Amino acid sequence: MEALSDLNAFAKILTDKGYNGYFHTQGAYAGKLKDSIGDYLESCRKGTESAAKPELLLTGYLQWSGEDKPHVECSMWVKNLNGKFFLDRMEIARKDRFGQLLKQSTLTSLSVVTVPKATEAIAMVSEAPKQQAVRSNRRFRH
């Protein structure tokens, strides 16, 4: 098992790897990683949420080009053990403008250290560039 990270270290490592957009924790609490998780935990402490779950679901977009374009979503399952966090698994999904799944990749047995950079995660579900047909320069004789 990896060394567990406090919230600051956990969020910094992921942010440095490019996960610097906005996320939701448990389907609410929109914000940057640290803020989203922190706001959720604070709501649990105040009693406006039930007790903090031992596994949190963080969701967000890794790539967004507009409503009419495909996008890449990221879901992370994060274990929370007494204020120490570690990444359990991650799902990256490319969806079309209607939300239909185009391609998906699930990563398990992860750690915050081994998680791919955001650009690498996007590449896992992106379309491979189409190769142009090589045109022959042969001349035909009639």
N, CA, C and O atoms as a GROMACS GRO file, in nm:
protein
  568
    1MET      N    1   0.085  -0.118   0.000
    1MET     CA    2   0.000   0.000   0.000
    1MET      C    3   0.090   0.124   0.000
    1MET      O    4   0.194   0.127   0.066
    2GLU      N    5   0.049   0.224  -0.072
    2GLU     CA    6   0.128   0.347  -0.081
    2GLU      C    7   0.121   0.425   0.050
    2GLU      O    8   0.032   0.404   0.132
    3ALA      N    9   0.213   0.514   0.067
    3ALA     CA   10   0.208   0.606   0.181
    3ALA      C   11   0.087   0.696   0.163
    3ALA      O   12   0.063   0.748   0.055
    4LEU      N   13   0.013   0.712   0.267
    4LEU     CA   14  -0.108   0.795   0.260
    4LEU      C   15  -0.070   0.942   0.267
    4LEU      O   16   0.023   0.980   0.338
    5SER      N   17  -0.143   1.024   0.194
    5SER     CA   18  -0.115   1.167   0.186
    5SER      C   19  -0.225   1.245   0.256
    5SER      O   20  -0.342   1.207   0.252
    6ASP      N   21  -0.188   1.356   0.321
    6ASP     CA   22  -0.291   1.444   0.374
    6ASP      C   23  -0.355   1.517   0.255
    6ASP      O   24  -0.305   1.507   0.143
    7LEU      N   25  -0.462   1.588   0.279
    7LEU     CA   26  -0.537   1.651   0.170
    7LEU      C   27  -0.450   1.747   0.089
    7LEU      O   28  -0.459   1.749  -0.034
    8ASN      N   29  -0.368   1.828   0.155
    8ASN     CA   30  -0.284   1.923   0.083
    8ASN      C   31  -0.188   1.852  -0.012
    8ASN      O   32  -0.176   1.891  -0.128
    9ALA      N   33  -0.118   1.750   0.037
    9ALA     CA   34  -0.022   1.677  -0.046
    9ALA      C   35  -0.093   1.602  -0.159
    9ALA      O   36  -0.046   1.601  -0.273
   10PHE      N   37  -0.205   1.539  -0.127
   10PHE     CA   38  -0.282   1.464  -0.225
   10PHE      C   39  -0.326   1.555  -0.340
   10PHE      O   40  -0.306   1.523  -0.457
   11ALA      N   41  -0.385   1.669  -0.305
   11ALA     CA   42  -0.434   1.763  -0.407
   11ALA      C   43  -0.319   1.822  -0.487
   11ALA      O   44  -0.332   1.841  -0.608
   12LYS      N   45  -0.207   1.853  -0.423
   12LYS     CA   46  -0.093   1.911  -0.493
   12LYS      C   47  -0.036   1.815  -0.596
   12LYS      O   48  -0.007   1.856  -0.709
   13ILE      N   49  -0.021   1.689  -0.560
   13ILE     CA   50   0.034   1.590  -0.654
   13ILE      C   51  -0.056   1.580  -0.777
   13ILE      O   52  -0.008   1.582  -0.890
   14LEU      N   53  -0.186   1.568  -0.755
   14LEU     CA   54  -0.279   1.555  -0.868
   14LEU      C   55  -0.285   1.684  -0.951
   14LEU      O   56  -0.292   1.678  -1.073
   15THR      N   57  -0.285   1.798  -0.885
   15THR     CA   58  -0.287   1.926  -0.957
   15THR      C   59  -0.162   1.940  -1.042
   15THR      O   60  -0.169   1.985  -1.157
   16ASP      N   61  -0.047   1.903  -0.987
   16ASP     CA   62   0.078   1.910  -1.062
   16ASP      C   63   0.077   1.816  -1.184
   16ASP      O   64   0.149   1.839  -1.281
   17LYS      N   65  -0.005   1.711  -1.178
   17LYS     CA   66  -0.016   1.618  -1.290
   17LYS      C   67  -0.122   1.664  -1.391
   17LYS      O   68  -0.152   1.592  -1.487
   18GLY      N   69  -0.178   1.781  -1.370
   18GLY     CA   70  -0.271   1.837  -1.466
   18GLY      C   71  -0.418   1.824  -1.432
   18GLY      O   72  -0.504   1.866  -1.510
   19TYR      N   73  -0.449   1.766  -1.316
   19TYR     CA   74  -0.589   1.756  -1.274
   19TYR      C   75  -0.624   1.885  -1.200
   19TYR      O   76  -0.648   1.886  -1.080
   20ASN      N   77  -0.626   1.995  -1.276
   20ASN     CA   78  -0.640   2.127  -1.217
   20ASN      C   79  -0.773   2.194  -1.250
   20ASN      O   80  -0.789   2.313  -1.227
   21GLY      N   81  -0.866   2.118  -1.303
   21GLY     CA   82  -0.998   2.172  -1.334
   21GLY      C   83  -1.088   2.164  -1.212
   21GLY      O   84  -1.042   2.148  -1.099
   22TYR      N   85  -1.216   2.176  -1.236
   22TYR     CA   86  -1.314   2.171  -1.128
   22TYR      C   87  -1.370   2.030  -1.116
   22TYR      O   88  -1.393   1.962  -1.216
   23PHE      N   89  -1.393   1.988  -0.992
   23PHE     CA   90  -1.444   1.855  -0.963
   23PHE      C   91  -1.564   1.867  -0.870
   23PHE      O   92  -1.586   1.971  -0.809
   24HIS      N   93  -1.640   1.759  -0.861
   24HIS     CA   94  -1.746   1.743  -0.763
   24HIS      C   95  -1.707   1.628  -0.672
   24HIS      O   96  -1.655   1.526  -0.718
   25THR      N   97  -1.731   1.643  -0.544
   25THR     CA   98  -1.710   1.535  -0.448
   25THR      C   99  -1.848   1.485  -0.408
   25THR      O  100  -1.932   1.562  -0.361
   26GLN      N  101  -1.870   1.356  -0.425
   26GLN     CA  102  -1.998   1.293  -0.393
   26GLN      C  103  -2.114   1.361  -0.466
   26GLN      O  104  -2.224   1.372  -0.412
   27GLY      N  105  -2.091   1.408  -0.589
   27GLY     CA  106  -2.196   1.466  -0.672
   27GLY      C  107  -2.229   1.611  -0.641
   27GLY      O  108  -2.322   1.667  -0.700
   28ALA      N  109  -2.155   1.674  -0.550
   28ALA     CA  110  -2.179   1.814  -0.515
   28ALA      C  111  -2.045   1.879  -0.484
   28ALA      O  112  -1.940   1.822  -0.513
   29TYR      N  113  -2.047   1.996  -0.426
   29TYR     CA  114  -1.926   2.065  -0.380
   29TYR      C  115  -1.829   2.093  -0.494
   29TYR      O  116  -1.715   2.048  -0.493
   30ALA      N  117  -1.875   2.168  -0.592
   30ALA     CA  118  -1.792   2.202  -0.707
   30ALA      C  119  -1.675   2.289  -0.664
   30ALA      O  120  -1.690   2.380  -0.583
   31GLY      N  121  -1.558   2.258  -0.719
   31GLY     CA  122  -1.439   2.338  -0.691
   31GLY      C  123  -1.315   2.263  -0.733
   31GLY      O  124  -1.321   2.150  -0.782
   32LYS      N  125  -1.201   2.327  -0.714
   32LYS     CA  126  -1.074   2.261  -0.739
   32LYS      C  127  -1.065   2.142  -0.644
   32LYS      O  128  -1.138   2.138  -0.544
   33LEU      N  129  -0.978   2.045  -0.673
   33LEU     CA  130  -0.972   1.922  -0.594
   33LEU      C  131  -0.973   1.945  -0.444
   33LEU      O  132  -1.058   1.893  -0.372
   34LYS      N  133  -0.878   2.022  -0.396
   34LYS     CA  134  -0.865   2.044  -0.252
   34LYS      C  135  -0.990   2.110  -0.196
   34LYS      O  136  -1.039   2.070  -0.090
   35ASP      N  137  -1.042   2.210  -0.265
   35ASP     CA  138  -1.160   2.282  -0.217
   35ASP      C  139  -1.283   2.192  -0.217
   35ASP      O  140  -1.362   2.195  -0.122
   36SER      N  141  -1.300   2.114  -0.322
   36SER     CA  142  -1.417   2.027  -0.332
   36SER      C  143  -1.419   1.923  -0.220
   36SER      O  144  -1.521   1.906  -0.153
   37ILE      N  145  -1.307   1.855  -0.200
   37ILE     CA  146  -1.299   1.755  -0.092
   37ILE      C  147  -1.313   1.824   0.044
   37ILE      O  148  -1.385   1.776   0.131
   38GLY      N  149  -1.243   1.935   0.061
   38GLY     CA  150  -1.250   2.008   0.188
   38GLY      C  151  -1.390   2.056   0.222
   38GLY      O  152  -1.433   2.045   0.336
   39ASP      N  153  -1.461   2.109   0.123
   39ASP     CA  154  -1.599   2.155   0.147
   39ASP      C  155  -1.691   2.039   0.185
   39ASP      O  156  -1.776   2.053   0.273
   40TYR      N  157  -1.672   1.924   0.120
   40TYR     CA  158  -1.752   1.805   0.154
   40TYR      C  159  -1.724   1.763   0.298
   40TYR      O  160  -1.817   1.741   0.375
   41LEU      N  161  -1.597   1.753   0.334
   41LEU     CA  162  -1.561   1.710   0.470
   41LEU      C  163  -1.611   1.809   0.575
   41LEU      O  164  -1.654   1.769   0.683
   42GLU      N  165  -1.604   1.939   0.542
   42GLU     CA  166  -1.654   2.041   0.635
   42GLU      C  167  -1.805   2.025   0.655
   42GLU      O  168  -1.854   2.040   0.767
   43SER      N  169  -1.878   1.996   0.549
   43SER     CA  170  -2.023   1.974   0.561
   43SER      C  171  -2.053   1.852   0.646
   43SER      O  172  -2.151   1.850   0.720
   44CYS      N  173  -1.969   1.751   0.637
   44CYS     CA  174  -1.986   1.633   0.722
   44CYS      C  175  -1.961   1.669   0.868
   44CYS      O  176  -2.036   1.626   0.956
   45ARG      N  177  -1.858   1.748   0.895
   45ARG     CA  178  -1.828   1.791   1.033
   45ARG      C  179  -1.942   1.875   1.091
   45ARG      O  180  -1.975   1.864   1.209
   46LYS      N  181  -2.001   1.960   1.007
   46LYS     CA  182  -2.109   2.048   1.054
   46LYS      C  183  -2.242   1.973   1.068
   46LYS      O  184  -2.335   2.023   1.132
   47GLY      N  185  -2.250   1.855   1.009
   47GLY     CA  186  -2.373   1.778   1.018
   47GLY      C  187  -2.470   1.803   0.904
   47GLY      O  188  -2.579   1.746   0.904
   48THR      N  189  -2.435   1.887   0.806
   48THR     CA  190  -2.524   1.909   0.692
   48THR      C  191  -2.517   1.792   0.594
   48THR      O  192  -2.604   1.777   0.508
   49GLU      N  193  -2.414   1.711   0.606
   49GLU     CA  194  -2.401   1.584   0.532
   49GLU      C  195  -2.393   1.474   0.636
   49GLU      O  196  -2.358   1.499   0.752
   50SER      N  197  -2.428   1.353   0.595
   50SER     CA  198  -2.410   1.241   0.687
   50SER      C  199  -2.260   1.220   0.710
   50SER      O  200  -2.178   1.290   0.649
   51ALA      N  201  -2.224   1.128   0.793
   51ALA     CA  202  -2.082   1.104   0.823
   51ALA      C  203  -2.004   1.083   0.693
   51ALA      O  204  -2.055   1.025   0.597
   52ALA      N  205  -1.880   1.130   0.692
   52ALA     CA  206  -1.795   1.119   0.572
   52ALA      C  207  -1.779   0.973   0.533
   52ALA      O  208  -1.755   0.887   0.618
   53LYS      N  209  -1.791   0.948   0.406
   53LYS     CA  210  -1.775   0.812   0.353
   53LYS      C  211  -1.627   0.774   0.352
   53LYS      O  212  -1.541   0.861   0.337
   54PRO      N  213  -1.596   0.647   0.369
   54PRO     CA  214  -1.456   0.605   0.364
   54PRO      C  215  -1.401   0.606   0.221
   54PRO      O  216  -1.279   0.607   0.201
   55GLU      N  217  -1.490   0.607   0.123
   55GLU     CA  218  -1.447   0.618  -0.016
   55GLU      C  219  -1.528   0.730  -0.081
   55GLU      O  220  -1.651   0.728  -0.079
   56LEU      N  221  -1.457   0.827  -0.138
   56LEU     CA  222  -1.521   0.942  -0.201
   56LEU      C  223  -1.516   0.928  -0.352
   56LEU      O  224  -1.420   0.874  -0.407
   57LEU      N  225  -1.619   0.977  -0.418
   57LEU     CA  226  -1.622   0.980  -0.563
   57LEU      C  227  -1.603   1.124  -0.608
   57LEU      O  228  -1.683   1.212  -0.577
   58LEU      N  229  -1.494   1.147  -0.683
   58LEU     CA  230  -1.467   1.278  -0.742
   58LEU      C  231  -1.490   1.267  -0.891
   58LEU      O  232  -1.441   1.174  -0.955
   59THR      N  233  -1.565   1.362  -0.947
   59THR     CA  234  -1.592   1.361  -1.090
   59THR      C  235  -1.562   1.499  -1.148
   59THR      O  236  -1.581   1.601  -1.082
   60GLY      N  237  -1.518   1.499  -1.272
   60GLY     CA  238  -1.490   1.626  -1.339
   60GLY      C  239  -1.456   1.604  -1.485
   60GLY      O  240  -1.447   1.490  -1.531
   61TYR      N  241  -1.437   1.712  -1.556
   61TYR     CA  242  -1.398   1.707  -1.696
   61TYR      C  243  -1.248   1.726  -1.710
   61TYR      O  244  -1.190   1.816  -1.648
   62LEU      N  245  -1.186   1.642  -1.790
   62LEU     CA  246  -1.045   1.661  -1.823
   62LEU      C  247  -1.032   1.741  -1.952
   62LEU      O  248  -0.931   1.808  -1.975
   63GLN      N  249  -1.135   1.733  -2.035
   63GLN     CA  250  -1.133   1.805  -2.162
   63GLN      C  251  -1.276   1.847  -2.197
   63GLN      O  252  -1.368   1.765  -2.197
   64TRP      N  253  -1.292   1.975  -2.227
   64TRP     CA  254  -1.423   2.029  -2.264
   64TRP      C  255  -1.400   2.133  -2.373
   64TRP      O  256  -1.325   2.229  -2.354
   65SER      N  257  -1.467   2.113  -2.488
   65SER     CA  258  -1.452   2.207  -2.600
   65SER      C  259  -1.583   2.271  -2.638
   65SER      O  260  -1.591   2.338  -2.741
   66GLY      N  261  -1.686   2.251  -2.558
   66GLY     CA  262  -1.817   2.308  -2.586
   66GLY      C  263  -1.923   2.200  -2.588
   66GLY      O  264  -1.893   2.081  -2.602
   67GLU      N  265  -2.046   2.242  -2.573
   67GLU     CA  266  -2.158   2.148  -2.565
   67GLU      C  267  -2.175   2.063  -2.689
   67GLU      O  268  -2.225   1.950  -2.681
   68ASP      N  269  -2.135   2.114  -2.804
   68ASP     CA  270  -2.157   2.043  -2.930
   68ASP      C  271  -2.038   1.955  -2.969
   68ASP      O  272  -2.034   1.904  -3.081
   69LYS      N  273  -1.941   1.937  -2.880
   69LYS     CA  274  -1.821   1.859  -2.910
   69LYS      C  275  -1.807   1.743  -2.810
   69LYS      O  276  -1.861   1.750  -2.700
   70PRO      N  277  -1.734   1.638  -2.849
   70PRO     CA  278  -1.705   1.532  -2.751
   70PRO      C  279  -1.624   1.589  -2.634
   70PRO      O  280  -1.556   1.691  -2.648
   71HIS      N  281  -1.633   1.522  -2.520
   71HIS     CA  282  -1.560   1.566  -2.401
   71HIS      C  283  -1.505   1.445  -2.327
   71HIS      O  284  -1.548   1.332  -2.351
   72VAL      N  285  -1.412   1.469  -2.237
   72VAL     CA  286  -1.352   1.361  -2.158
   72VAL      C  287  -1.385   1.386  -2.011
   72VAL      O  288  -1.353   1.491  -1.956
   73GLU      N  289  -1.448   1.287  -1.950
   73GLU     CA  290  -1.484   1.292  -1.809
   73GLU      C  291  -1.390   1.203  -1.730
   73GLU      O  292  -1.337   1.105  -1.782
   74CYS      N  293  -1.370   1.237  -1.604
   74CYS     CA  294  -1.284   1.160  -1.516
   74CYS      C  295  -1.359   1.134  -1.386
   74CYS      O  296  -1.418   1.225  -1.328
   75SER      N  297  -1.356   1.010  -1.340
   75SER     CA  298  -1.411   0.974  -1.209
   75SER      C  299  -1.299   0.910  -1.129
   75SER      O  300  -1.232   0.818  -1.177
   76MET      N  301  -1.280   0.957  -1.007
   76MET     CA  302  -1.176   0.901  -0.919
   76MET      C  303  -1.242   0.854  -0.791
   76MET      O  304  -1.321   0.926  -0.730
   77TRP      N  305  -1.208   0.732  -0.750
   77TRP     CA  306  -1.252   0.680  -0.623
   77TRP      C  307  -1.135   0.696  -0.527
   77TRP      O  308  -1.029   0.635  -0.546
   78VAL      N  309  -1.155   0.777  -0.425
   78VAL     CA  310  -1.049   0.815  -0.332
   78VAL      C  311  -1.083   0.763  -0.193
   78VAL      O  312  -1.190   0.792  -0.139
   79LYS      N  313  -0.992   0.686  -0.135
   79LYS     CA  314  -1.012   0.636   0.001
   79LYS      C  315  -0.968   0.743   0.100
   79LYS      O  316  -0.865   0.809   0.081
   80ASN      N  317  -1.048   0.759   0.204
   80ASN     CA  318  -1.022   0.856   0.310
   80ASN      C  319  -1.012   0.779   0.441
   80ASN      O  320  -1.112   0.730   0.493
   81LEU      N  321  -0.890   0.768   0.494
   81LEU     CA  322  -0.869   0.698   0.620
   81LEU      C  323  -0.819   0.800   0.724
   81LEU      O  324  -0.701   0.833   0.728
   82ASN      N  325  -0.912   0.848   0.805
   82ASN     CA  326  -0.879   0.943   0.912
   82ASN      C  327  -0.799   1.064   0.862
   82ASN      O  328  -0.699   1.102   0.922
   83GLY      N  329  -0.846   1.124   0.752
   83GLY     CA  330  -0.782   1.244   0.700
   83GLY      C  331  -0.662   1.219   0.610
   83GLY      O  332  -0.596   1.313   0.567
   84LYS      N  333  -0.634   1.093   0.582
   84LYS     CA  334  -0.528   1.057   0.488
   84LYS      C  335  -0.597   1.002   0.365
   84LYS      O  336  -0.693   0.925   0.375
   85PHE      N  337  -0.547   1.041   0.247
   85PHE     CA  338  -0.616   1.009   0.122
   85PHE      C  339  -0.526   0.928   0.030
   85PHE      O  340  -0.405   0.951   0.023
   86PHE      N  341  -0.587   0.834  -0.040
   86PHE     CA  342  -0.516   0.768  -0.149
   86PHE      C  343  -0.613   0.730  -0.258
   86PHE      O  344  -0.730   0.700  -0.234
   87LEU      N  345  -0.561   0.731  -0.378
   87LEU     CA  346  -0.640   0.703  -0.497
   87LEU      C  347  -0.653   0.553  -0.515
   87LEU      O  348  -0.553   0.481  -0.514
   88ASP      N  349  -0.776   0.506  -0.530
   88ASP     CA  350  -0.803   0.363  -0.543
   88ASP      C  351  -0.816   0.322  -0.689
   88ASP      O  352  -0.749   0.229  -0.734
   89ARG      N  353  -0.902   0.391  -0.761
   89ARG     CA  354  -0.919   0.363  -0.904
   89ARG      C  355  -0.968   0.486  -0.975
   89ARG      O  356  -1.014   0.582  -0.914
   90MET      N  357  -0.958   0.480  -1.108
   90MET     CA  358  -0.994   0.595  -1.190
   90MET      C  359  -1.059   0.545  -1.318
   90MET      O  360  -1.020   0.443  -1.375
   91GLU      N  361  -1.158   0.619  -1.363
   91GLU     CA  362  -1.226   0.587  -1.489
   91GLU      C  363  -1.223   0.712  -1.576
   91GLU      O  364  -1.264   0.820  -1.534
   92ILE      N  365  -1.176   0.695  -1.698
   92ILE     CA  366  -1.172   0.805  -1.794
   92ILE      C  367  -1.267   0.768  -1.906
   92ILE      O  368  -1.259   0.657  -1.960
   93ALA      N  369  -1.356   0.858  -1.943
   93ALA     CA  370  -1.456   0.828  -2.046
   93ALA      C  371  -1.466   0.943  -2.145
   93ALA      O  372  -1.480   1.059  -2.106
   94ARG      N  373  -1.459   0.910  -2.273
   94ARG     CA  374  -1.483   1.008  -2.378
   94ARG      C  375  -1.627   0.988  -2.423
   94ARG      O  376  -1.669   0.878  -2.458
   95LYS      N  377  -1.703   1.098  -2.422
   95LYS     CA  378  -1.845   1.091  -2.458
   95LYS      C  379  -1.874   1.193  -2.567
   95LYS      O  380  -1.808   1.297  -2.577
   96ASP      N  381  -1.975   1.160  -2.648
   96ASP     CA  382  -2.013   1.254  -2.753
   96ASP      C  383  -2.100   1.365  -2.693
   96ASP      O  384  -2.126   1.366  -2.573
   97ARG      N  385  -2.144   1.456  -2.778
   97ARG     CA  386  -2.219   1.572  -2.729
   97ARG      C  387  -2.352   1.535  -2.664
   97ARG      O  388  -2.413   1.616  -2.595
   98PHE      N  389  -2.398   1.411  -2.688
   98PHE     CA  390  -2.524   1.366  -2.629
   98PHE      C  391  -2.502   1.284  -2.502
   98PHE      O  392  -2.598   1.239  -2.440
   99GLY      N  393  -2.376   1.266  -2.464
   99GLY     CA  394  -2.345   1.188  -2.345
   99GLY      C  395  -2.326   1.040  -2.372
   99GLY      O  396  -2.310   0.961  -2.278
  100GLN      N  397  -2.328   1.001  -2.499
  100GLN     CA  398  -2.308   0.860  -2.533
  100GLN      C  399  -2.160   0.825  -2.524
  100GLN      O  400  -2.074   0.900  -2.572
  101LEU      N  401  -2.130   0.711  -2.464
  101LEU     CA  402  -1.993   0.668  -2.446
  101LEU      C  403  -1.928   0.633  -2.579
  101LEU      O  404  -1.981   0.555  -2.657
  102LEU      N  405  -1.811   0.694  -2.605
  102LEU     CA  406  -1.733   0.665  -2.725
  102LEU      C  407  -1.618   0.570  -2.693
  102LEU      O  408  -1.592   0.475  -2.768
  103LYS      N  409  -1.550   0.595  -2.581
  103LYS     CA  410  -1.439   0.510  -2.540
  103LYS      C  411  -1.416   0.530  -2.391
  103LYS      O  412  -1.434   0.640  -2.339
  104GLN      N  413  -1.376   0.422  -2.324
  104GLN     CA  414  -1.358   0.430  -2.179
  104GLN      C  415  -1.235   0.351  -2.138
  104GLN      O  416  -1.200   0.251  -2.201
  105SER      N  417  -1.170   0.395  -2.032
  105SER     CA  418  -1.055   0.326  -1.977
  105SER      C  419  -1.068   0.328  -1.825
  105SER      O  420  -1.093   0.434  -1.767
  106THR      N  421  -1.050   0.212  -1.761
  106THR     CA  422  -1.055   0.203  -1.616
  106THR      C  423  -0.918   0.163  -1.565
  106THR      O  424  -0.859   0.065  -1.612
  107LEU      N  425  -0.867   0.238  -1.470
  107LEU     CA  426  -0.736   0.211  -1.411
  107LEU      C  427  -0.755   0.170  -1.267
  107LEU      O  428  -0.821   0.240  -1.190
  108THR      N  429  -0.697   0.056  -1.230
  108THR     CA  430  -0.708   0.007  -1.092
  108THR      C  431  -0.569  -0.010  -1.034
  108THR      O  432  -0.468   0.004  -1.104
  109SER      N  433  -0.564  -0.041  -0.907
  109SER     CA  434  -0.437  -0.056  -0.836
  109SER      C  435  -0.348   0.066  -0.856
  109SER      O  436  -0.228   0.054  -0.880
  110LEU      N  437  -0.408   0.182  -0.844
  110LEU     CA  438  -0.338   0.308  -0.863
  110LEU      C  439  -0.286   0.362  -0.732
  110LEU      O  440  -0.321   0.315  -0.624
  111SER      N  441  -0.202   0.460  -0.744
  111SER     CA  442  -0.167   0.544  -0.630
  111SER      C  443  -0.162   0.687  -0.684
  111SER      O  444  -0.159   0.707  -0.805
  112VAL      N  445  -0.161   0.782  -0.596
  112VAL     CA  446  -0.156   0.922  -0.640
  112VAL      C  447  -0.025   0.947  -0.715
  112VAL      O  448  -0.017   1.037  -0.798
  113VAL      N  449   0.077   0.868  -0.685
  113VAL     CA  450   0.206   0.882  -0.751
  113VAL      C  451   0.206   0.818  -0.891
  113VAL      O  452   0.267   0.871  -0.983
  114THR      N  453   0.137   0.704  -0.906
  114THR     CA  454   0.139   0.632  -1.034
  114THR      C  455   0.029   0.673  -1.130
  114THR      O  456   0.029   0.629  -1.245
  115VAL      N  457  -0.064   0.756  -1.087
  115VAL     CA  458  -0.171   0.799  -1.176
  115VAL      C  459  -0.110   0.873  -1.296
  115VAL      O  460  -0.016   0.951  -1.279
  116PRO      N  461  -0.162   0.848  -1.416
  116PRO     CA  462  -0.105   0.917  -1.533
  116PRO      C  463  -0.134   1.066  -1.528
  116PRO      O  464  -0.228   1.111  -1.463
  117LYS      N  465  -0.051   1.142  -1.598
  117LYS     CA  466  -0.079   1.285  -1.613
  117LYS      C  467  -0.213   1.299  -1.683
  117LYS      O  468  -0.256   1.208  -1.754
  118ALA      N  469  -0.279   1.411  -1.665
  118ALA     CA  470  -0.410   1.434  -1.726
  118ALA      C  471  -0.402   1.422  -1.878
  118ALA      O  472  -0.493   1.367  -1.940
  119THR      N  473  -0.296   1.472  -1.939
  119THR     CA  474  -0.282   1.463  -2.084
  119THR      C  475  -0.271   1.318  -2.130
  119THR      O  476  -0.322   1.281  -2.236
  120GLU      N  477  -0.204   1.234  -2.050
  120GLU     CA  478  -0.192   1.092  -2.082
  120GLU      C  479  -0.327   1.022  -2.066
  120GLU      O  480  -0.362   0.935  -2.146
  121ALA      N  481  -0.403   1.061  -1.965
  121ALA     CA  482  -0.536   1.003  -1.943
  121ALA      C  483  -0.628   1.037  -2.060
  121ALA      O  484  -0.704   0.952  -2.107
  122ILE      N  485  -0.621   1.162  -2.107
  122ILE     CA  486  -0.702   1.203  -2.222
  122ILE      C  487  -0.663   1.122  -2.344
  122ILE      O  488  -0.750   1.078  -2.420
  123ALA      N  489  -0.534   1.101  -2.364
  123ALA     CA  490  -0.487   1.025  -2.480
  123ALA      C  491  -0.537   0.880  -2.478
  123ALA      O  492  -0.555   0.820  -2.584
  124MET      N  493  -0.559   0.824  -2.360
  124MET     CA  494  -0.607   0.685  -2.349
  124MET      C  495  -0.744   0.666  -2.414
  124MET      O  496  -0.776   0.557  -2.460
  125VAL      N  497  -0.824   0.771  -2.417
  125VAL     CA  498  -0.960   0.759  -2.470
  125VAL      C  499  -0.983   0.842  -2.595
  125VAL      O  500  -1.094   0.847  -2.648
  126SER      N  501  -0.879   0.908  -2.642
  126SER     CA  502  -0.892   0.989  -2.763
  126SER      C  503  -0.882   0.903  -2.886
  126SER      O  504  -0.828   0.792  -2.884
  127GLU      N  505  -0.936   0.956  -2.994
  127GLU     CA  506  -0.928   0.885  -3.121
  127GLU      C  507  -0.786   0.892  -3.170
  127GLU      O  508  -0.720   0.996  -3.158
  128ALA      N  509  -0.737   0.783  -3.225
  128ALA     CA  510  -0.604   0.784  -3.284
  128ALA      C  511  -0.609   0.872  -3.408
  128ALA      O  512  -0.708   0.870  -3.482
  129PRO      N  513  -0.505   0.950  -3.432
  129PRO     CA  514  -0.506   1.034  -3.552
  129PRO      C  515  -0.515   0.946  -3.676
  129PRO      O  516  -0.447   0.844  -3.688
  130LYS      N  517  -0.599   0.988  -3.766
  130LYS     CA  518  -0.617   0.911  -3.889
  130LYS      C  519  -0.495   0.931  -3.979
  130LYS      O  520  -0.450   1.043  -4.002
  131GLN      N  521  -0.445   0.819  -4.027
  131GLN     CA  522  -0.330   0.828  -4.117
  131GLN      C  523  -0.381   0.858  -4.257
  131GLN      O  524  -0.479   0.800  -4.303
  132GLN      N  525  -0.313   0.947  -4.322
  132GLN     CA  526  -0.353   0.980  -4.458
  132GLN      C  527  -0.301   0.870  -4.551
  132GLN      O  528  -0.191   0.817  -4.533
  133ALA      N  529  -0.381   0.838  -4.648
  133ALA     CA  530  -0.340   0.738  -4.745
  133ALA      C  531  -0.218   0.788  -4.820
  133ALA      O  532  -0.212   0.904  -4.862
  134VAL      N  533  -0.123   0.700  -4.835
  134VAL     CA  534  -0.001   0.736  -4.908
  134VAL      C  535  -0.033   0.724  -5.057
  134VAL      O  536  -0.077   0.620  -5.105
  135ARG      N  537  -0.009   0.830  -5.126
  135ARG     CA  538  -0.038   0.830  -5.269
  135ARG      C  539   0.084   0.782  -5.345
  135ARG      O  540   0.198   0.820  -5.317
  136SER      N  541   0.057   0.702  -5.439
  136SER     CA  542   0.165   0.649  -5.522
  136SER      C  543   0.201   0.751  -5.629
  136SER      O  544   0.113   0.814  -5.689
  137ASN      N  545   0.328   0.765  -5.653
  137ASN     CA  546   0.375   0.858  -5.756
  137ASN      C  547   0.409   0.784  -5.885
  137ASN      O  548   0.480   0.836  -5.971
  138ARG      N  549   0.358   0.664  -5.898
  138ARG     CA  550   0.386   0.586  -6.019
  138ARG      C  551   0.314   0.646  -6.138
  138ARG      O  552   0.202   0.696  -6.129
  139ARG      N  553   0.381   0.639  -6.248
  139ARG     CA  554   0.318   0.685  -6.372
  139ARG      C  555   0.273   0.564  -6.450
  139ARG      O  556   0.344   0.465  -6.464
  140PHE      N  557   0.155   0.576  -6.499
  140PHE     CA  558   0.099   0.465  -6.579
  140PHE      C  559   0.121   0.494  -6.725
  140PHE      O  560   0.105   0.606  -6.771
  141ARG      N  561   0.158   0.390  -6.796
  141ARG     CA  562   0.177   0.403  -6.942
  141ARG      C  563   0.055   0.348  -7.010
  141ARG      O  564  -0.001   0.247  -6.969
  142HIS      N  565   0.014   0.415  -7.112
  142HIS     CA  566  -0.101   0.369  -7.190
  142HIS      C  567  -0.058   0.300  -7.314
  142HIS      O  568  -0.142   0.254  -7.392
   0.00000   0.00000   0.00000
